[in-house]
Amino acid sequence: MIENEYITIKHEDGNTETVQVVTYLISEDGLRNYIVYFKDEVQGVDNDHVIYISKLIEKKGTVALVEIVEDPEWVDVQGLLKRIANA
């Protein structure tokens, strides 16, 4: 049985929350890292989990989660997710 992995996110306002890691992604060129995770949030008639994807960067000696805002980067991330889904 595979054990779930959890991480604690510390927000800039000092609050923390624990989230469950779904997977990590590495860009094809190996220069960008991403984390796919979910909180205890569900939506829709099937109560599907809301999934989050953030870029991981090193910032001041810690790892920070950064929002993906550029469309080309989203296209790259979608390609990485499709590879996992089709594996």
Buried (B, 14 or more C-beta within 10 A) or exposed (E): EEEEEEEEBEEEEEEEEEBEEBEEBEBEEEEBBBBBBBBEEEEEEEEEBEEBBBBBEEEEEEEBBEEBEEEEBEEBBEEBBEEEEEE
